[in-house]
Amino acid sequence: MQNVKNDLLNILKDINDSIELQENQLEKNYKMISSYIKSDNIDELLKEFEVYTENSEQENRCQEIIKLLLSEISKQEEQIKTCLSSYSFIEYPDWVDSLDILKEENCIVNYIQESVYCFKEADDGNNYLITLKGKDLKEELISYIDKETQSEYLDFYQRFSEDDYNKAIEFVKIDMNNDKISELNYDLEQLARFTTLLKLFDYHNIRNVYVSSLINLVTAMSEPIQNIIKQEYSDVLYRGNKLTSALISLKIKHPECFEIDGEDKYVDIMEIIERRNMYIHNQGLVNDKYLNFNTIIHSSVWNVQGFIDGDLLQIDSYYFQDSYSLFEAFIKQL
């Protein structure tokens, strides 16, 4: 039976380690949000944000910051989607693969792109590309050549026709258009990734990492704990296969099992299980079943926080860690 306990403790540790892994991911990545949203407000929020804090006021402030960051990300996503709506992907013409002027070693495509990018304002660069003509591009390139010392380059640029240069310009227009679509879609993907990451640590998100981990923790414990009780405490009888039923019967027959660090933790353990059940069955909201649960567990101090019907039973990092530590101690004591 000790092996069963050890296996269960290892499962709980794995769940806790998974949270730490995701917290580390947030720590490593949250500052990168400023790469996709340029504003002084974002920079200030990111400077103030802390992944790890034991100060409750700072913890509350960080929750506010998460909401503000999510709002800023949402605004940026809408701007990108609006921008994307003005673009359409353009298919490349058949001549793209065979046109000599487009070959990378000829550097003409690269020259056009660099000419566009050298403008400080993107609109100026776009206007340059829109108005650029093949005849002007050819003359521009030839004008840079010293005809006495660089005659081979002169022949090189002159061998391409005006139509070749026009097609090179058209190719760059298509390529930059499609690259812009890819860039905007990539930014949307990154912002969605940041949204997912931040929501994992938003205490008001009913699927945050601490909620899902507590659900997994209680689920993982249910059958093994019942098996331990059946094997170790043969005088404990109950119907069905519910963890709560097993613990109620265990409390009646062996109340000492719930004495942890000199305190009776029966009510605390049962509350954790019932809070988990509220997330499974009622989106984490208080209902009559939660409020009346004290009659089931024979306790008159059940709703110590004064919850009312419809309140969200918050599960944050503190609640999860307390629950994890309590169940770890309980299992060791069984």
N, C-alpha and C positions, 0 to 999 in steps of 0.2 A: 504493500500500500504506500510505502514511502516513495517508491518509484513513480506512482501515480501523482503524488504531491509534487515531486520534483519536476515531472513533465509539465504539470499545470503551471508551476511557478515559472518555468522556462517560456511557456506560451505567453504568460502575462508580461514577462520581461521583453519578449519580442514585440509585443504591442506597444509597450512603453518606448522601446528603442526606435520603433517606426515613427513615433511622434518626434523624437529627437532628430531623426534624419530629416523630416520635413521642416522642422524648425531651422535646421542648418541650411536647407535649401532656401528658405526665406531670408536668412541672414546673408547668404552669398549673393542673392539676386535682387533684393528689393531696391537697391540703389541704382540699378540699371534702368529703372523706370524713367529717370531723367534723360536717358538717351532717346526716348521716344516722345516725351512731352517736355517741351522747352518752356519753362516759366520759373520765375523767382519763387512763386508760391510752392511749386513742387519741390524745389531745392530745399526750401525751409522746412517743409513737412518731413522730407527724408532725413534731414539732419536731426530732427527732433525725435524721430521714430526709433524705438528700441525693441528688438525681438525678445531679449531676456531682461526682465526686471522683476524685482521683488517688492517694489513700491506700488501700492494699490492705486495711488493717484496717477502715477506715471502709466500704469496699466490701463486705467480708464482713458487717459489722454491718447494712448496708442490705439485704443479702439476707435476713438474719434478720428484719428489720423487715417486709419484704414478706411473709414467711411468717406473721408474727403478724397483720399487717393482713388478709391473706386469711382467716385463722382467725376474726378478729373479724367480718369481713363475713359469713362463712358462718353464724356464730351469729345475727347480726342478721337474716339472710334467713330462718332457721328461725323466729325469733320473729315476723316479719312474716307468714310463711305460716300459722303457728298462729293469729295474730290474724285473718287473712283467712278462715280456715275457719269463724269464728263469724259471718261476714257472708254474706248472699245478696243479689244485686241484686234490687231491687223495681221492677216496672213502674209507671210513673206512671198514675193513673186518667184516664179520658177527660175528666173535668170540669176537669182542670188548665188546659187552654188557654182555657176559657171563664169561669172563676170570677173575678169582678171583684176580690175581696179579695186575690187573689194578684198583681195588677198591681204592678210595681216602684214606680210613683209613689205607691202607697198606703202603702208603707214598713212594712206590718204583718209581712210575712215577714221583712224585715230586723230588725225589733224582736225577733221571737222568736229569731232566730239570735244576735243580740247578747246577748240575755238568757242564752242557753246558754253563750256564750263568756266571759261575765264571771266565771264561776266559776273559781276557781284550779285546782280539781281537775276533770278531765274527767268522772269518775264522778258528781260532784255536778251538773254541767251536764246529763248524760244523764238522771239521776233527775228533775231539774226538768222536762225535756221529756216524759218518760214520764208523769208525774203531772199535767201541765198540762191543764186543761179549757177548753173554749171559753168557758163562762160566766165563769170566773175571769179569763181573758185579757181579755175584753171589759170587765169591771169594772175591771181593773187599768189599762187604757188610759184609760178614762173618768175614773178617779180623779186622773189627772195634769192634767186640764183645768180651767182656771179658768172656771166656768160663766158668769161675767159678761163677761169679756173675750175668751173663746175659744169662743163659742157655735157658730161654724161647724164647729170641730173636734168638738164634742160631737155635732152632727148627723151628722158624717161617720162617727164610730165607732158611733153608734147605728143607722145605716141597715143595718149588716151583722147578720145573724141569728147566733144561737148556733151553728147548724149551719155557717155560713160560717167562724166562728172555729175550730170543730173541724176543718174541712177544711184551713184554713191550717196548723193544728198538724200534721195528718197529712202535709201536703205537706212541711213542714220536716223531719219525721222521715224521710220517704222520701228527700228531697234530701240530708240529712246522711249517711244510711246509704250512699247511692250515691257521694257525694263521698268518704266514708271509704274505700270500696273502690278508687276511682280513685287516691286519695292513696297507699294502701298499694302498689298495683300500680306507681305511678310510682316509689316508693322502691325497690321490687324492681328495676325497670329501671335505676335509677341505680347501685345496688349491683352489678348484673351488669356495668354499664359499667366500674365501678372494678375489678372482678375481672378483666375482660378486659385492661384497661390494665396492671394490676400483673403479671399473668401474662406479658405481653410482655417484662417485664424480670426475670423469675424465671429464673435461670440453670439451674435444675433442670427447667424446663418445656422439653420437647424441641421445642416450637414457639415459643420465645421469639423476639424480633425479630432477635437476632443470628444465631440458627440459620437462620431463614428467609432472612435477607439474605445469609448466606454461601452457602447453597444457590443462591440466585438469582445471586450473583456468579460462582460456578464454572460454573453452567449457561450464563450469558451469555458467558463467556469461551471455552467449549469449541470451538465451531465456528470463531469468528474466529481464535483462536490456531492451530488446525490449518491454516487457510487461509494464515495468515502464514508458517508453517513450510514449507508446500508451495511457496509463491511465492518466499520468500527463501532457502530452504535446499534446493535441488533434490537434494542428495545424501542427504538424510534420508528413508529409506524405512521404512514400517511398514504393517502390515496393519490393516484395520478402520478405525473412525472414533472411537476412544477417545482422549481427551486424554492419559491416562497413557501410552499406547503412543507417541504423538507425542513426548511429553517425554522418555521413556526413550531413544528413537532420537536425539533432539536432543542429549541428554547425551553419548551415545557419540560423535557426530560433531562436536559444537560445545559442549564443556563450558564455554567462555568465556561462553556466553549466560546461565549461571547465576551468574556472578561479579557480585555486587551489593555495593557499598561494601566491596570487598576481601574478601568472604567468599563461599564456595560455598553458595548457597541452594537447591540442587537438592532435598535431603532435606526442607527446610522446605516447599517448594512442593508436593512430592508428598504430604507428610503432611496438608496442608490439604485436598487433593483427596480423600484416602482418608477423612479425618474426615467430610467432607461426605457421602461414600458410605455411611458407617456410619449417618448420619441418614436417608438415603434408604431404605436396605435393612434396617437393624437397630435403628431407634429410638435411634440415637446410642450404642449399647452396643458395647464392645470384643468382638470375636470372633476366631477363628483367622485369618481373612483379614487383619484389621488387624495382628495380632501377627506374622504371617508376611510382611508386605508388604516387609520389608527385603530379602528374597531377590529380590523382583521389581525393586526399585530399586537393587540392588547396593550396599546400605549396611549397615554393621554397627552404626550408631548410631541405629537407627530409634526404638525405644521408650524414649526417654531419660527419660520420666516414670514408667517402671515400671508401666504399666497391666497389669492382669490381665483375664482373660476375665470379661465382665459389667460392668466399670466403665463409668460414663457419661463419654463424651468431651465435657467441658463446653466450650461456646462462649459466652464472655462478651464484654463490650464490648472488653476488652483484646485478646482473641484475634482478634476481628473486625477491629479497627483495624490490628493487626499484619499480618493477612492482606491487608487492603485495600492497605496501603502496600507490601507485598511484591509483590503482583500488579501494582500500578501501576508500580513500578520495573522489574519484569520485562518488561512490555509495552513500555515506553519503550526498553528495551535490545534488544529483538528486532530 
